[in-house]
Amino acid sequence: MVEKIIYQDAFAEVEGVRREGAQLRFSAETGEFERVLYPALDQARQGELLATAIDWNPYIEVGVQPIEVWRIIGNAVDGKPQHQWLEPLPNEEHRRAELETKMHDGISGIRDFVAEHESGSKLTFDERLERIARAEPVREEIQRGEHER
């Protein structure tokens, strides 16, 4: 169990970003970077700012779970009071299922790649030559500069 003081420290950092944090945006009209304060950002940008302006790694290293970081950010952006920041998010199970599906698909893709690679390594020498001969040749363009003779 993570000590309460760790969460209090994280909450204080979140409050600091909400109070004083800003994103820098380049304005094409003025040609300058402008500070856009946290309250003026839309919810997606507020979440991005909380996710990037705070170094969450030390909190994770002492036991805060990544899902808890996501909860803190999501609930803070939703404007909930601090005592509710660790509560599950409304779409948390759906999002977790999406991530698990993506991870499963990624792992399946890696397995398929490995299986294909292993089967390719069992080709005979003649089969390998044939595969190489069918492949599109790599073209290299050599640009000659004025200084070459």
Summary of the structure (lengths in Angstrom):
residues: 149
radius of gyration: 25.7
end to end distance: 71.6
largest distance: 74.4
contacts: 304
relative contact order: 0.08
helix: 60%
strand: 8%
